[in-house]
Structure formats: structure tokens, C-alpha cells
Amino acid sequence: MIPLLLSGVTALPVQAEIYKYIDENGQVTFTDVARKGQRAEKVYGLPSGPRTISRGTSGEGKRVSTPGPIDFPRIDSGTQKRRDDLRRTVLEEELSTERRNLDEAKRQLALAERPMPGERSSDPGYQSRVKRLRDAVENHERNIAAIQKEISTSR
């Protein structure tokens, strides 16, 4: 019985107390080392390990380097620029396609809003068809806004 209990205790995940600090420039730092005289927010559920991860910008608006684990893979700036350029190209192509889809959805909605011969605008079939097409137009408009937002945040 005791070996069974001990095996359950040793199988528990190991976690350290992780602290989140935000300095006067808005830079966020996560660390497992408490700092005297600084207000910290405890963060739970992060794996233990000797690392400090920072993100944000310095007071001058320059990117702050992000120290991490020693074996963390690094990407040279040329490779990252090519990846960013490719991502932007893909997003712009998606935006163009979505705009074409929006134009087509609007055209179909305009046609559908004219009742067919013998049909009234109060008929359930008419209302269902128009609602479906209006929803499609709204969906394309939301997609366009999301893609534009994504493009604006890209480097």
C-alpha cells in the first residue's frame, strides 16, 4: 500500500512559483525568482525551469530581446523577413479573394431581394433565402475586417 502511495506522489507534475512583473515601460517579465521591493503577480501552471522570458518594447520603442532557454532555436533576420513577407502576401491574397466573394454575395442578395413571380416578401421561403444571403454578406464583411486587422499587426 505504501509503495503505491509513494508512486502516486512521485508522478505529480513539478511546478515552480512563477512571478509576473511589469516595469514602468510596460515590459512584461516572467521569472521563477522573487524580486525584493517589486510588486509581482503569481502565475500558476507554468513548468519549472531556470528561465526568464520578457516581451515588449523599451522606452525608446525598440524591440527588447527575449531571453529564453539556451537551446531555444534562433532564426536569422533574413529568414524571418522572408517568412513575414510570405505571410503578408498570403493574407493579401486572402483579402482579395474575400472581397471578390463579398461582391458576389452582395450581387446574389440584390437578385434574391426581388421576389420571384408569384412570390411575396412575406413568404417563408423568400425570407429564409434573403436571410441566408444577408448572413453570407455579413460573414464576408467580418472576414475582411479580421484579415485587415491581421495585416495591420504584421511586421
C-alpha positions in Angstrom: 0.0 0.0 0.0 2.8 2.5 0.9 4.7 1.9 -2.3 1.5 2.6 -4.3 1.0 5.9 -2.4 4.7 6.9 -3.0 4.5 6.1 -6.7 1.4 8.4 -6.9 3.3 11.2 -5.1 6.3 11.0 -7.4 4.1 11.1 -10.5 2.8 14.6 -9.7 3.9 17.3 -12.1 6.6 19.6 -10.8 5.8 23.3 -10.9 7.6 26.3 -9.6 6.1 29.6 -8.4 6.2 31.9 -11.4 6.1 35.6 -10.9 4.9 38.2 -13.5 6.5 41.7 -13.3 5.5 44.7 -15.4 8.0 47.6 -15.3 7.4 51.3 -15.8 7.9 50.9 -19.6 5.2 48.2 -19.9 7.8 45.4 -20.4 6.4 42.1 -19.0 8.8 39.6 -17.4 8.0 36.1 -16.2 10.5 34.5 -13.8 10.8 32.0 -11.0 12.9 34.4 -8.9 11.1 36.7 -6.5 12.4 40.3 -6.5 12.5 42.3 -3.3 10.7 45.6 -3.3 8.8 44.9 -6.6 5.1 44.0 -6.8 4.5 40.7 -8.6 1.6 38.7 -9.7 1.8 35.0 -9.2 1.2 32.8 -12.2 0.4 29.2 -11.8 0.6 26.2 -14.1 3.9 27.0 -15.8 6.6 24.4 -15.9 9.6 24.9 -13.6 12.9 25.7 -15.1 15.6 28.3 -14.9 14.4 30.9 -17.5 13.2 34.4 -17.7 11.0 35.4 -20.6 10.4 39.0 -21.4 8.4 40.7 -24.1 7.6 44.2 -25.1 9.5 47.3 -26.1 11.9 49.5 -24.3 11.2 53.2 -23.5 12.7 54.2 -26.9 10.2 52.0 -28.8 12.9 49.4 -29.8 12.1 45.7 -29.5 13.6 44.2 -26.4 15.4 40.9 -26.8 13.6 37.9 -25.4 16.0 35.7 -23.4 14.8 32.1 -23.1 16.2 28.6 -22.8 19.7 28.2 -24.0 18.7 25.5 -26.5 15.8 27.6 -27.9 16.1 27.7 -31.7 17.0 31.0 -33.3 16.0 32.3 -36.7 18.2 34.7 -38.6 16.6 38.0 -39.6 16.7 37.2 -43.3 14.7 34.0 -42.9 12.2 35.7 -40.6 11.8 38.6 -43.1 11.0 36.1 -45.9 8.5 34.3 -43.7 6.9 37.6 -42.8 6.7 38.7 -46.4 5.2 35.4 -47.4 2.6 35.6 -44.6 1.7 39.2 -45.7 1.4 38.0 -49.4 -0.9 35.1 -48.3 -3.0 37.5 -46.2 -3.3 40.0 -49.1 -4.4 37.2 -51.5 -7.0 36.0 -48.9 -8.2 39.6 -48.6 -8.6 40.0 -52.4 -10.5 36.7 -52.6 -12.7 37.6 -49.7 -13.5 41.0 -51.3 -14.5 39.2 -54.6 -16.7 36.8 -52.5 -18.3 39.7 -50.8 -19.1 41.4 -54.1 -20.6 38.2 -55.4 -22.6 37.7 -52.2 -24.0 41.3 -52.5 -24.9 40.6 -56.1 -26.8 37.5 -55.2 -28.5 39.2 -52.3 -29.7 42.0 -54.6 -31.1 39.5 -57.0 -32.7 37.5 -54.2 -34.3 40.6 -52.7 -36.6 40.8 -55.8 -39.4 38.4 -55.2 -39.8 35.7 -58.0 -43.0 35.8 -60.0 -45.9 34.8 -57.7 -43.8 35.2 -54.6 -44.3 37.7 -51.8 -41.8 39.2 -49.5 -43.8 37.7 -46.5 -43.4 34.1 -47.8 -41.2 32.0 -45.5 -39.1 30.7 -48.5 -38.3 34.3 -49.6 -37.4 35.4 -46.0 -35.2 32.3 -45.5 -33.4 32.8 -48.8 -32.8 36.6 -48.1 -31.7 35.9 -44.5 -29.2 33.3 -45.7 -27.7 35.7 -48.2 -27.6 38.6 -45.8 -25.8 36.3 -43.3 -23.3 35.4 -46.1 -22.6 39.1 -46.8 -22.1 39.8 -43.1 -19.8 36.8 -42.8 -17.6 38.1 -45.7 -17.5 41.6 -44.1 -16.3 40.1 -40.8 -13.7 38.0 -42.6 -12.4 41.1 -44.4 -12.2 43.0 -41.1 -10.3 40.2 -39.5 -7.9 39.8 -42.4 -7.3 43.6 -42.4 -6.6 43.5 -38.7 -4.2 40.7 -39.1 -2.4 42.5 -41.9 -2.1 45.7 -39.8 -0.4 43.7 -37.0 2.1 42.0 -39.2 5.6 43.3 -39.3 
